[in-house]
Amino acid sequence: MSTLEHLHDLTGKVAIVTGGSRGIGRAIVQILAEAGADVVIASRKLDSCERAADEVMASTGRKVLPVACHVGRWDDCEQLIDRTLEHFGRLDVLVNNAGMSPPYKNLDDITEDLYDKTLGVNLKGPFRLAVRAGTYMAENDGGSIINVGTAGSLVASVRELPYACAKAGLNALTVGLAEAFAPTVRVNAILPGPFLTDISKSWAPAEGEDAPFVPLRRMGRPEEIGPLALHLASAASSYTTGAIIRVDGGVTRKV
């Protein structure tokens, strides 16, 4: 095994990925499992988690636990951590990837229910999961927490303002928890820009079309997040914590 392979080796580690059954989360699950980690795939729909789990086990040979979890519900977050520890006996990596951005016509149409759901999934759940996971990791063998936010948290759009506000809070959470759980637990954030995922369908160009508003002139692909997530999950990033890393094709280059 080369030095590079050794640094990225996750053999014997256990990772949770929320929103792990599709899109960016699914790509992260795949690369973590390929690096040797056993993985918990969590999302609201258990059947989607089970299908993804079967695919990952077949392609990597790793153990994969599918768990139905609505991260906007505090009790679901508690149960996700508890089930992981009961099943695998350890937890080394948490990827807070689940997110939602419900559409609305204008700001005055935003209801309290829409606002609360958006903040719940994008900030409240990640807060509770990270605190539970970070506390466990700090008391045991350490670990890595990765929050998947959005470049929109830096240049908020009126079209997705509650989402951007919640993800801006996730940036603050990343920095605060990096200090709280240091030195044995690292906490970092990835900020995707315009990617070809379900959450972007309301505003993104169709797949295959150019994206002239992006300096790289195209949309991102979910698998392009995977290598960075693996880097942050592994010993390769042992001196990186509290970092907010944009992966946006240059969209927010002036921020």
C-alpha positions in Angstrom: 0.0 0.0 0.0 1.4 3.4 -1.0 1.6 6.3 1.4 -1.3 8.0 -0.3 -3.4 4.8 0.0 -2.5 4.4 3.6 -3.5 7.9 4.5 -6.9 7.4 2.9 -7.4 3.9 4.3 -10.6 3.7 6.4 -10.4 -0.1 7.1 -12.0 -0.8 10.5 -13.8 2.6 10.6 -17.6 3.2 10.7 -19.2 6.1 8.9 -22.8 7.5 9.0 -24.0 9.4 5.9 -27.3 11.1 6.1 -29.2 11.6 2.9 -27.0 8.7 1.8 -29.3 6.9 -0.6 -28.9 9.3 -3.6 -27.1 12.2 -5.1 -24.0 13.6 -3.3 -24.7 11.4 -0.2 -24.8 8.3 -2.3 -21.4 9.2 -4.0 -19.9 9.8 -0.5 -21.2 6.4 0.7 -19.6 4.7 -2.2 -16.1 6.2 -1.9 -16.0 5.7 1.9 -16.9 2.1 1.5 -14.3 1.6 -1.3 -11.8 3.0 1.2 -12.7 0.3 3.6 -15.3 1.8 5.9 -18.5 0.1 7.0 -21.3 2.6 6.4 -24.7 3.5 7.8 -27.0 4.9 5.1 -29.7 7.1 6.5 -32.6 8.8 4.8 -36.3 9.2 5.3 -37.3 6.3 3.0 -36.0 2.9 4.2 -36.6 1.2 0.9 -34.2 3.7 -0.8 -31.6 3.1 1.9 -32.0 -0.7 1.5 -31.5 -0.5 -2.3 -28.4 1.6 -1.9 -27.1 -0.7 0.8 -27.4 -3.7 -1.4 -25.5 -2.0 -4.2 -22.7 -0.8 -2.0 -22.3 -4.2 -0.3 -22.2 -5.9 -3.7 -19.6 -3.6 -5.2 -17.3 -3.2 -2.1 -17.9 -6.1 0.2 -18.3 -3.8 3.1 -21.0 -4.0 5.8 -23.8 -1.5 5.3 -26.7 -0.7 7.6 -29.7 1.0 6.1 -31.7 3.2 8.6 -34.8 5.2 8.2 -34.2 8.6 9.7 -35.8 12.0 9.4 -33.0 14.3 10.6 -35.4 17.1 11.3 -36.7 15.1 14.3 -34.6 15.1 17.4 -35.6 11.6 18.4 -34.7 10.2 15.0 -31.2 11.6 15.4 -30.8 10.0 18.8 -32.0 6.7 17.4 -29.6 6.9 14.4 -26.5 7.3 16.7 -27.8 4.6 19.1 -28.5 2.1 16.3 -25.0 2.7 14.8 -23.3 2.1 18.1 -25.4 -1.0 18.9 -24.8 -2.5 15.5 -21.1 -1.7 14.9 -19.8 -0.8 18.3 -18.1 2.3 17.2 -18.4 5.5 15.2 -15.6 7.3 13.4 -17.1 9.5 10.7 -20.3 11.5 10.5 -21.4 13.1 7.2 -24.3 15.5 7.7 -25.4 15.5 4.1 -29.3 15.4 4.3 -30.9 18.6 3.1 -34.1 20.1 1.8 -35.1 23.4 0.0 -38.8 23.5 -0.5 -39.8 25.9 -3.4 -42.0 29.0 -2.9 -43.2 31.7 -5.2 -42.1 34.7 -3.1 -40.9 35.5 0.4 -44.4 36.4 1.7 -45.6 32.9 0.7 -43.1 31.2 3.1 -45.2 29.6 5.8 -44.0 28.8 9.4 -44.2 25.1 8.6 -42.0 25.5 5.5 -39.5 27.6 7.5 -39.4 25.2 10.5 -39.0 22.1 8.3 -36.2 23.7 6.3 -34.3 24.8 9.5 -35.0 21.4 11.1 -33.5 19.3 8.4 -30.6 21.6 7.5 -29.5 22.8 10.9 -31.3 21.3 13.9 -30.7 17.7 12.9 -27.0 18.3 12.0 -26.6 20.0 15.3 -27.9 17.2 17.3 -26.2 14.5 15.3 -22.8 16.3 15.4 -23.0 16.9 19.1 -23.9 13.2 19.9 -21.3 11.9 17.5 -18.6 14.4 18.5 -19.1 13.6 22.2 -18.8 9.9 21.5 -15.7 10.4 19.3 -14.0 12.7 21.8 -14.5 10.1 24.6 -13.2 7.2 22.4 -10.8 7.1 19.4 -11.5 10.5 17.9 -13.0 11.0 14.5 -14.2 13.3 11.7 -17.4 15.2 11.2 -18.2 16.6 7.7 -21.1 19.0 7.2 -22.3 19.3 3.7 -23.7 22.9 3.2 -24.0 25.0 0.1 -22.1 27.8 -1.6 -25.5 29.6 -1.4 -24.8 30.2 2.3 -22.2 32.7 1.3 -24.2 34.5 -1.5 -27.8 33.9 -0.5 -30.5 33.9 -3.2 -34.0 35.1 -2.6 -35.2 31.9 -4.3 -33.9 29.7 -1.4 -33.5 32.1 1.5 -34.6 29.8 4.4 -32.3 27.1 3.0 -29.3 29.5 2.7 -30.0 30.8 6.3 -29.9 27.3 7.7 -26.8 26.4 5.8 -25.1 29.6 7.0 -25.9 28.4 10.5 -24.2 25.1 9.6 -21.0 27.0 8.7 -21.1 28.6 12.2 -21.7 25.2 13.7 -18.7 23.7 11.9 -16.4 26.3 13.3 -17.8 26.1 16.8 -17.7 22.3 17.0 -14.2 22.2 15.6 -13.1 24.1 18.7 -15.4 22.3 21.1 -14.2 18.8 20.1 -10.6 19.5 19.4 -8.0 18.0 19.4 -9.2 14.5 18.7 -12.3 15.2 16.6 -12.0 17.3 13.4 -15.1 19.1 12.0 -15.1 20.6 8.5 -17.7 21.7 5.9 -18.0 21.2 2.2 -20.0 23.8 0.3 -21.2 22.5 -3.1 -22.3 24.9 -5.7 -24.5 24.1 -8.7 -24.6 20.3 -8.8 -26.8 17.9 -10.8 -28.9 16.7 -7.9 -32.6 16.6 -7.0 -32.4 19.6 -4.8 -31.2 21.7 -7.7 -33.8 20.7 -10.3 -35.9 23.8 -9.6 -33.2 26.2 -10.8 -30.4 24.2 -12.5 -30.1 23.8 -16.3 -31.0 20.4 -17.7 -28.3 17.7 -17.5 -25.9 18.0 -20.4 -26.5 21.7 -21.0 -23.8 24.3 -20.5 -23.9 26.5 -17.3 -22.7 29.9 -18.4 -23.1 31.4 -14.9 -20.4 29.0 -13.7 -16.7 29.8 -14.5 -16.1 26.2 -15.3 -19.1 26.3 -17.6 -20.8 23.3 -16.3 -22.7 21.8 -13.4 -20.9 19.6 -10.9 -21.4 15.9 -10.6 -22.1 14.1 -7.3 -19.0 11.9 -7.6 -16.8 15.0 -7.7 -17.6 15.6 -4.0 -16.5 12.1 -3.0 -12.7 12.5 -3.1 -12.9 15.6 -0.9 -15.2 13.8 1.6 -12.8 10.9 1.7 -9.9 13.3 2.3 -11.7 15.0 5.2 -12.8 11.6 6.7 -9.3 10.2 6.7 -5.9 10.7 8.2 -4.9 12.6 5.0 -6.5 15.7 6.5 -5.1 15.3 10.0 -4.3 19.0 10.3 -7.5 20.3 8.9 -10.4 21.4 11.1 -12.9 24.2 11.1 -12.4 24.6 7.4 -15.2 25.7 5.1 -14.4 24.4 1.6 -16.2 25.5 -1.5 -16.7 23.1 -4.4 -18.7 25.3 -6.7 -16.9 25.6 -10.1 -15.9 29.1 -9.1 -19.4 30.6 -8.7 -18.6 32.3 -5.3 -15.0 33.2 -6.3 -15.5 36.8 -5.3 -16.7 36.1 -1.7 
